């Protein structure tokens, strides 16, 4: 009897080992070499975008640093180019001034970006704006601004690069969404709505171009230690100006950036960078909706007085 269990255990262990080996070998076949690739990252002046710039540069990539503040972009460019890297000869980081609110100039900006290196291999849609406030007190202009920056701007930029990527043999498009793109929470309505739309767009895009050698990945972080909440828009259009405790205790931008680089290398379709409780909430919403609603109602009651003052 004991020998039977030993044999069975040995068979199971060997089988699991073989399955793991097959899994690793299949991943290696899918692995993309990043050295020498051209990566365009939006929102690189601070936070996650800046961390992504360092992570991709250290992986041997040429960079196009996109953002609104030229002085901050030039400062980052100098920091990157001071790094002694022998991975790629002539490795460079170039600047592209870009305001995602101005969707009418995005096609021209994409064409200018391609001219910098002759191609763009990886597009990281990272720039965004957050929101804090009550729906009933929020100006429609605020809802529209958040949707324009977080959704329409990235849709326009992605569409502007699609034909180029397909025509040049392929590439990678990364969309930086949020756990709030999967589950909505109170007093974040505009932000959650923009990220839900963002998630849906890139899920649709992934399926439509799956056979065109363009990899699409949506990365959904939880809270990150950035200035996103400081720069969030309130219901009246003013700046929130406060670092939430959840933001202060979140993941570091560098940690999330490493996940993003790996997602491109391994052709991952989706990455959730969040603690276990946030991951559980994602599954709780479709499986036990009434429990999810109860949790959100309780959260809203607890926070209502804070956002009534600010809206």
C-alpha positions as CSV (number, residue, x, y, z in Angstrom):
1,X,0.0,0.0,0.0
2,X,2.8,2.4,1.0
3,X,4.7,1.5,-2.2
4,X,1.6,2.2,-4.2
5,X,1.3,5.7,-2.8
6,X,5.0,6.2,-3.4
7,X,4.7,5.2,-7.1
8,X,1.6,7.3,-7.5
9,X,3.4,10.3,-5.9
10,X,6.4,9.8,-8.1
11,X,4.1,9.7,-11.2
12,X,2.3,12.8,-10.2
13,X,5.5,14.6,-9.4
14,X,7.1,13.7,-12.7
15,X,4.0,14.7,-14.6
16,X,3.8,18.1,-12.9
17,X,7.5,18.6,-13.6
18,X,7.0,17.8,-17.3
19,X,4.0,20.1,-17.5
20,X,6.0,22.9,-16.0
21,X,8.9,22.3,-18.4
22,X,6.6,22.4,-21.4
23,X,5.1,25.6,-20.0
24,X,8.5,27.2,-19.6
25,X,9.6,26.1,-23.1
26,X,6.4,27.5,-24.7
27,X,7.0,30.8,-22.9
28,X,10.6,30.9,-24.2
29,X,9.3,30.5,-27.8
30,X,7.0,33.5,-27.2
31,X,9.7,35.6,-25.7
32,X,10.4,38.9,-27.4
33,X,13.8,40.4,-27.4
34,X,13.6,44.0,-26.3
35,X,17.1,45.2,-27.1
36,X,17.0,47.8,-29.8
37,X,13.2,48.1,-29.8
38,X,11.6,51.6,-30.0
39,X,9.2,52.2,-27.1
40,X,6.9,55.2,-26.9
41,X,5.5,55.9,-23.4
42,X,2.9,58.5,-22.6
43,X,2.9,60.4,-19.3
44,X,6.6,60.0,-18.7
45,X,7.2,63.1,-16.7
46,X,6.5,61.4,-13.3
47,X,5.2,58.4,-11.5
48,X,4.6,55.1,-13.4
49,X,5.5,56.6,-16.8
50,X,8.9,57.7,-15.5
51,X,9.5,54.3,-13.9
52,X,8.6,52.6,-17.2
53,X,11.1,54.8,-19.0
54,X,13.9,53.7,-16.8
55,X,12.8,50.0,-16.9
56,X,12.6,49.9,-20.7
57,X,15.8,51.9,-21.1
58,X,17.6,49.5,-18.9
59,X,16.3,46.6,-21.0
60,X,18.1,48.2,-24.0
61,X,15.3,50.0,-25.7
62,X,15.3,53.3,-27.5
63,X,12.7,55.6,-26.0
64,X,10.2,58.2,-27.1
65,X,9.2,60.2,-24.0
66,X,5.8,61.7,-24.5
67,X,4.2,64.2,-22.2
68,X,3.0,67.8,-21.9
69,X,5.8,69.4,-19.9
70,X,8.9,69.8,-22.1
71,X,11.2,70.8,-19.2
72,X,10.4,67.7,-17.3
73,X,10.8,65.5,-20.4
74,X,14.2,67.1,-21.0
75,X,15.3,66.5,-17.4
76,X,14.3,62.8,-17.7
77,X,16.1,62.5,-21.1
78,X,19.3,63.8,-19.5
79,X,18.9,61.3,-16.6
80,X,18.4,58.4,-18.9
81,X,21.3,59.3,-21.2
82,X,23.6,59.6,-18.2
83,X,23.2,55.9,-17.6
84,X,26.1,54.0,-19.0
85,X,24.6,51.2,-21.0
86,X,26.5,48.9,-23.3
87,X,23.4,46.9,-24.3
88,X,22.7,48.9,-27.5
89,X,25.0,51.0,-29.5
90,X,23.8,54.5,-29.9
91,X,20.9,54.0,-27.5
92,X,18.8,57.2,-27.4
93,X,15.8,58.8,-25.6
94,X,13.9,61.3,-27.7
95,X,11.1,63.8,-26.7
96,X,7.6,64.1,-28.1
97,X,5.4,66.9,-26.7
98,X,1.9,65.4,-26.5
99,X,-1.3,66.5,-24.9
100,X,-3.9,63.7,-25.1
101,X,-6.7,66.2,-24.6
102,X,-6.0,67.6,-28.1
103,X,-7.2,64.6,-30.1
104,X,-7.1,66.5,-33.4
105,X,-3.3,66.6,-33.5
106,X,-2.6,63.1,-32.3
107,X,-2.3,61.6,-35.8
108,X,0.3,64.2,-36.7
109,X,2.1,63.6,-33.5
110,X,2.2,59.8,-34.2
111,X,3.7,60.5,-37.6
112,X,6.4,62.7,-36.0
113,X,7.1,60.0,-33.5
114,X,7.8,57.4,-36.3
115,X,10.2,59.8,-37.9
116,X,12.4,60.0,-34.8
117,X,13.6,56.4,-35.2
118,X,11.8,55.2,-38.4
119,X,9.5,53.0,-36.4
120,X,7.7,52.4,-33.1
121,X,7.7,48.8,-31.8
122,X,6.0,49.2,-28.5
123,X,3.3,51.8,-27.5
124,X,2.6,52.2,-23.7
125,X,-0.6,54.0,-23.1
126,X,0.1,55.3,-19.6
127,X,-0.9,58.9,-19.2
128,X,-4.1,59.6,-17.2
129,X,-5.9,61.8,-14.7
130,X,-7.8,60.7,-11.7
131,X,-11.0,62.0,-10.1
132,X,-12.6,62.4,-6.7
133,X,-16.1,63.6,-6.0
134,X,-19.9,62.9,-5.8
135,X,-21.7,62.3,-9.0
136,X,-24.5,64.8,-8.1
137,X,-22.0,67.6,-7.5
138,X,-19.7,66.9,-10.5
139,X,-19.7,69.2,-13.5
140,X,-20.3,67.4,-16.8
141,X,-17.1,69.2,-18.1
142,X,-15.1,67.2,-15.5
143,X,-16.6,63.9,-16.6
144,X,-15.8,64.8,-20.2
145,X,-12.2,65.9,-19.4
146,X,-11.5,62.6,-17.6
147,X,-12.9,60.6,-20.4
148,X,-11.0,62.6,-23.0
149,X,-7.6,62.1,-21.4
150,X,-8.1,58.5,-20.1
151,X,-10.0,57.1,-23.0
152,X,-10.4,59.0,-26.2
153,X,-6.8,60.3,-26.2
154,X,-5.4,56.8,-26.0
155,X,-7.9,55.4,-28.5
156,X,-6.8,58.1,-31.0
157,X,-3.1,57.4,-30.3
158,X,-3.5,53.7,-30.7
159,X,-5.5,54.0,-33.9
160,X,-2.8,56.3,-35.2
161,X,-0.1,53.6,-34.7
162,X,-2.1,50.6,-35.8
163,X,-1.5,50.7,-39.5
164,X,2.2,51.4,-38.9
165,X,2.6,48.4,-36.6
166,X,0.7,46.1,-38.9
167,X,2.5,47.3,-42.0
168,X,6.0,47.0,-40.3
169,X,5.4,43.4,-39.3
170,X,4.0,43.7,-35.8
171,X,4.5,45.3,-32.4
172,X,3.1,45.6,-28.9
173,X,0.4,47.9,-27.5
174,X,0.1,48.2,-23.7
175,X,-2.8,49.8,-22.0
176,X,-2.3,50.9,-18.4
177,X,-5.8,50.5,-17.0
178,X,-6.7,50.0,-13.3
179,X,-8.4,47.6,-11.0
180,X,-11.1,50.3,-11.2
181,X,-11.4,49.3,-14.9
182,X,-12.9,46.0,-13.6
183,X,-14.8,47.2,-10.5
184,X,-16.2,50.6,-9.8
185,X,-16.0,52.2,-6.3
186,X,-17.9,55.2,-4.9
187,X,-16.6,58.8,-5.4
188,X,-14.5,57.7,-8.4
189,X,-17.3,57.5,-11.0
190,X,-15.6,59.4,-13.8
191,X,-12.3,57.6,-13.4
192,X,-13.9,54.2,-13.1
193,X,-16.1,54.9,-16.2
194,X,-13.0,55.9,-18.3
195,X,-11.1,52.8,-17.2
196,X,-14.0,50.5,-17.9
197,X,-14.2,52.0,-21.4
198,X,-10.4,51.7,-21.8
199,X,-10.5,48.0,-20.8
200,X,-13.3,47.2,-23.2
201,X,-11.6,49.0,-26.1
202,X,-8.4,47.1,-25.7
203,X,-10.1,43.7,-25.1
204,X,-12.0,44.2,-28.4
205,X,-8.8,45.4,-30.2
206,X,-6.8,42.3,-28.9
207,X,-9.4,39.9,-30.5
208,X,-9.7,41.9,-33.8
209,X,-5.9,41.9,-34.5
210,X,-4.8,38.7,-32.9
211,X,-3.7,37.3,-36.3
212,X,-1.8,40.5,-37.3
213,X,1.3,40.0,-35.1
214,X,0.4,42.9,-32.8
215,X,0.3,42.0,-29.2
216,X,-2.2,43.8,-26.9
217,X,-1.9,43.8,-23.2
218,X,-4.0,45.5,-20.5
219,X,-2.2,46.1,-17.2
220,X,-4.5,46.8,-14.2
221,X,-2.6,48.0,-11.2
222,X,-4.2,48.7,-7.8
223,X,-2.9,51.7,-5.8
224,X,0.6,53.0,-6.8
225,X,2.8,55.4,-4.8
226,X,2.5,58.3,-7.3
227,X,1.1,61.8,-7.4
228,X,-2.1,60.6,-9.2
229,X,-4.4,61.4,-6.2
230,X,-2.6,64.7,-5.6
231,X,-3.4,65.8,-9.2
232,X,-6.9,64.3,-9.3
233,X,-9.8,66.5,-10.4
234,X,-12.6,67.3,-8.0
235,X,-16.2,67.7,-9.0
236,X,-15.9,71.4,-9.5
237,X,-12.7,71.1,-11.6
238,X,-10.3,72.0,-8.8
239,X,-7.3,69.9,-7.9
240,X,-7.7,67.3,-5.1
241,X,-4.3,68.1,-3.7
242,X,-4.1,65.2,-1.2
243,X,-2.3,61.9,-1.1
244,X,-4.8,59.2,-0.1
245,X,-3.7,56.7,2.5
246,X,-4.4,53.9,0.0
247,X,-2.1,55.6,-2.5
248,X,0.7,56.1,0.1
249,X,0.6,52.4,0.9
250,X,0.4,51.2,-2.7
251,X,2.9,49.4,-4.8
252,X,6.0,51.3,-6.0
253,X,6.0,52.6,-9.6
254,X,9.3,50.6,-10.2
255,X,7.6,47.4,-9.2
256,X,4.7,47.9,-11.5
257,X,7.1,49.0,-14.3
258,X,8.9,45.7,-14.0
259,X,5.6,43.8,-14.5
260,X,4.9,45.9,-17.6
261,X,8.3,45.1,-19.2
262,X,7.8,41.4,-18.5
263,X,4.3,41.6,-20.0
264,X,5.8,42.8,-23.2
265,X,8.6,40.3,-23.2
266,X,6.3,37.3,-22.6
267,X,3.4,38.5,-24.7
268,X,0.9,38.5,-21.8
269,X,-2.6,39.6,-22.6
270,X,-3.5,40.8,-19.2
271,X,-1.7,41.6,-16.0
272,X,-3.3,42.5,-12.6
273,X,-0.8,44.2,-10.3
274,X,-2.7,44.3,-7.0
275,X,-2.9,42.7,-3.6
276,X,-5.0,39.6,-3.0
277,X,-8.0,41.6,-1.6
278,X,-8.3,43.7,-4.7
279,X,-8.0,40.6,-6.9
280,X,-10.8,39.0,-4.9
281,X,-13.0,42.0,-5.4
282,X,-12.7,41.6,-9.2
283,X,-14.1,38.1,-8.9
284,X,-16.6,39.0,-6.2
285,X,-18.4,41.5,-8.5
286,X,-19.7,38.9,-11.1
287,X,-19.9,35.9,-8.7
288,X,-21.6,37.5,-5.7
289,X,-23.0,40.9,-6.9
290,X,-25.2,41.5,-3.8
291,X,-22.2,41.1,-1.5
292,X,-20.2,43.5,-3.7
293,X,-23.0,46.1,-3.6
294,X,-23.2,45.8,0.2
295,X,-19.4,46.4,0.5
296,X,-19.6,49.4,-1.8
297,X,-22.6,50.9,0.1
298,X,-20.7,50.5,3.3
299,X,-17.7,52.2,1.8
300,X,-19.8,55.1,0.5
301,X,-21.4,55.7,3.9
302,X,-18.0,55.9,5.5
303,X,-16.5,58.3,3.0
304,X,-19.5,60.5,2.0
305,X,-18.7,63.3,4.4
306,X,-15.1,63.6,3.0
307,X,-16.2,64.0,-0.5
308,X,-19.3,66.2,0.3
309,X,-16.8,68.8,1.5
310,X,-14.6,68.6,-1.6
311,X,-17.1,68.4,-4.5
